[in-house]
Amino acid sequence: MGVIRLEGRLTCLPEDADRVRLALPEHIRLSRAEPGCLSFDVTETAPCEFTVAERFVDRAAFDAHQTRTRASDWWRVTSHMPRSFEVVEE
């Protein structure tokens, strides 16, 4: 199994942007602390558009991240927002 890389963006409505910005630091902190996380970055690259770049050592670590995320405050805040992600195995 190879490294799993996710890249893409999350887009929010202007009225949701502050909630995303408030939830983001804890989401990044928790994600970077996960076993198998090689890198995890989310950056607001345009108003209401967040670029996401993450790498995990393998599919199991990536899947564990996805499971944790679905049970998090981050998911509660952002689950309804459009995402455009590409996941590849390096």
BELWO-V762572 format. One record per helix or strand of 2 or more residues. SS is the DSSP state (h for helix, s for strand). FROM is the first residue (numbers start at 1). TO is the last residue. If there is no record, write none. Layout:
SS/FROM/TO + SS/FROM/TO
//
This chain:
s/4/11 + h/14/33 + s/37/46 + s/49/56 + h/59/70 + h/73/78 + s/83/89
//
